[in-house]
Amino acid sequence: MNPRRMRQLADGLTLARALLGLPLIVALSAGQMPLAWLLLLAGGLSDWLDGLLARRAGGGSVWGARLDPLTDKILISAPLLWLASVGRLPLWAIWLLLARELLISGWRASTTSGGPASLGGKAKTVLQFTSLLLLLWPGGWGGAGLVGPLHSLGWWLFWPSLLLALSSALGYLRKV
């Protein structure tokens, strides 16, 4: 596949991921946990795949570099807000994450390159996706004895993801 086509495919995957946010929040609100979990997993896998395609193309498009982090925010914000609304994560922690995301998105908008993600920012995203997948693990999967420990592990992984989010934000702001 030629590099131009790979970039277009990567951008298409990024756009599709942005559209997953609405059905994800609807599935969560309707108590459709297996569907919500699968939508979040599809979003995480598409994030990995669009990055792979962009790297193989020798770099993504500037449009993709700007859109990719925003779609991550949409996809991650939906379950974070839902988890706060049902009392499984504290609202103040979600506020910190969302404030960080808005701040970094503003910084990225002011750069000509779209502000590529740092290693810390990428690690934060992976840890957040992992934490959310565990926190949203559906009750009917794996027996009753497995759900509680998986939710607990997701809760414990959330905190280092918050610390990574805040520390990577400082790294981005140092570049300003």
N, C-alpha and C positions, 0 to 999 in steps of 0.2 A: 504494500500500500504506500502511495506517495505521501510525503510529509504534509502537503496541503490538505489532503483527504483525512489524515490522522488528526490534524488540528480541528478540522470541521467536526469530526466524530467526537473528539474530546469536548468541544464546545456544546455539541448537541446533548451529550451525557450530562454536562453541567446544567444546562437548561432543564432537562428532564428531572434532575435532582431537585431543582428549585420547586417544581410542580408537585413533588411528593409531600411537601410540608402540609398542604391543606388536607389531603386524604389521611395523613398521619394524625393530625389533631382531631379530625372527625372520628377516626377509628378509636382513638384514645377516649374521646368523650362518650362514645357509644359503648365502651367497655369491650371492644373487639381487640383484645390484647394480642392474639396470634397475628392478626392482620397488621396491627401497629408495629409489632416486632419485625415482621417480614418487610414492611415498608422501610423501617429504619435500617435494617440490614441491607436492603437493596440500595438505599442511599449511600451507606458507607462503602459498599462494593463499587458503586458507580464513581465515587470520589477517588478511590484507588485506581480504577480503570482509566478515568479521564487523565489523571496525572501520569500514568504509565504511557498512554498514547501521546501526550504532549511531550514527554521526555524523549520518546522514540522519534518524534518528529523534529527533534533538535530544539525544542522549546515551544511553549504554547503561544497562543495569540494574546495580545494585550487585553482584548475583550474578555477572553477566558480567564486571564490572570485577575481581572477585576471582578468578574462574576463568580468564580469558584469560591472565594472565601465568603461571599454574600450568601450563596446557596447553602454552604455549610451552616451559616448562622440560622437560616430559615429552618433547616432540617433539625438542628440541635435545639433550637429555641422551643419548638413545639412540645417535645416531650419534657424538657426542663420546666416549662410553665405548667404543664399538666401535673408533673410530679410535685411541684410546689402547691398547686391547687388542692391536691389530695393529701397534703401534709407529709409526703415522703422525703422531701428535701426542703430545707429552710428557704423562705422567700428572700432573705437578705443575701444569701449566697448566689441565688439566681440573679438578683439585681446586680451584684458585683460582676458576674459573668457577662450579663447583657450590657452593662456600662462599659466594660472592657471592649466588647465586640464593637459597640458604636464608636468608641474612641479610635480603635485601630482601623475600622472601616473609613472613618473620616481622614485619617492619616493616609491610607491607601489611595483614597480619591484624589489627594493632592499630589501624588507621585505620577510621573509619566509612565512608569513600568507597571503600575498596579500594585507595587509593593509586594514582591514575592514573599512567601511564608518562610519564616526562620525554622531551624530545626526544632526549637522549643515550641513554636506554634504548631508544627506538624505533630509533634509528640502529644501536645495538648489535645489536638483533634482526635487522634487515635485513642487516647485514654478516655476522652469524653464519650466517643462512640461505644467503646467497650463497656464503660460504666453504665451508660443508658441501656445497652442491650441486656445487661445483667439485671438492672433495676426493673426493666419491662418484661423480663422472662415470664411467659404465660403460665398461669397456674396449672394447666392440664398437661404440661410437658415435663416428663421426667419424674413424675411421682411427687407426692406432697412433701416428702423429706428433702427433695432437692431444691425446691423453689425458695424456701426461706434462706438457706445458705447462699444461693446465687444472688438474691436481692441484697443480702447483707454485704457480700463481696462487691457488688455494684455500688452500694452506699460508701464503702470504704475506699473504693477507687475514685469516687467523685472528688474527694478532698485533695488528693495529689493533682488531679486535673485542674482544680481551681487554683492551686498554687502555681502550676505550670502556666496557666492562663495569665495570672498576674505577673509572674516573672518574665514571661515572653513579651508582655505588653511593655514592661520597662525596657527591654531590649529594643523593641521597635521605636519607642519614644526617644531613646538615646541617639537614634539615627537622624532625628529631626534636628 
